[in-house]
């Protein structure tokens, strides 16, 4: 495996981890002023917001 594809794979895995962290923090009703909560929200909002808006428009 070349280093570039390994780096991309690692970044995608890290982003999936951040998305799962956001899900679990919301599920367990963690305080959103927690720095980990803020990090997960800021890192995943560009991907989650359009999906949430398109889902709401279909209803």
Residue, then its C-alpha position, 0 to 999 in steps of 0.5 A: x500500500x502506498x503512503x498516500x492511500x494509507x494516509x487517506x484511509x487513516x483520515x477517513x477512519x478518523x472522520x468516521x470515528x468523529x461521526x460515531x463520537x457525535x452520535x454517542x454524545x447525542x445519544x447519552x445527552x452529553x453537555x454540548x459545552x464539553x470540548x469533545x462535543x464541540x470538536x465533534x459538532x464542528x468537524x461533522x457539521x459540513x457533512x451532516x447539515x446538508x443531509x439533515x436538510x435534505x431529509x427534512x425536505x422530503x417529509 
